[in-house]
Amino acid sequence: MFGLGWPEVGVIAIAAIVIFGPKKIPEMGKALGQTLRGFKDEMNKPETTDRAAWRQPLPPHLRRIRKSKME
């Protein structure tokens, strides 16, 4: 576990409780869990939907911008 023993983990936990307070830590854990879950869901989505979006033709107003940048 990154070279940390139980005493070091205990010190870090106590420091977190002192800094953030016992009420804030569960909220932070919940937010972290939701973020990681959302990231995992995005990583598990099939890539075909993303590739299909890239293959669609550009709208006319974007085609003009793209052509002017290529010149």
C-alpha positions, -999 to 999 in steps of 0.1 A, spaced: 0 0 0 25 26 -12 50 16 15 27 28 43 22 7 74 -8 7 97 7 33 121 12 58 92 -23 52 79 -37 58 114 -18 91 117 -31 102 83 -67 92 93 -64 112 126 -49 142 107 -78 141 82 -104 140 111 -87 170 127 -84 190 95 -118 182 79 -139 171 109 -159 139 113 -190 152 95 -171 163 63 -152 131 57 -182 109 47 -194 137 23 -159 138 7 -159 100 5 -193 100 -12 -182 126 -37 -150 107 -45 -170 75 -50 -195 92 -73 -166 106 -93 -148 73 -96 -181 55 -106 -188 81 -133 -153 77 -146 -156 39 -146 -189 41 -165 -174 64 -191 -145 41 -196 -168 11 -201 -190 27 -227 -186 12 -262 -164 34 -284 -187 29 -314 -209 58 -303 -179 82 -302 -166 71 -335 -200 74 -351 -202 110 -340 -169 118 -356 -180 103 -389 -211 126 -392 -207 154 -417 -200 189 -402 -228 215 -403 -223 242 -430 -212 269 -406 -185 247 -392 -173 236 -427 -166 273 -435 -146 277 -404 -126 245 -410 -119 255 -447 -107 290 -437 -83 276 -411 -68 251 -436 -60 278 -462 
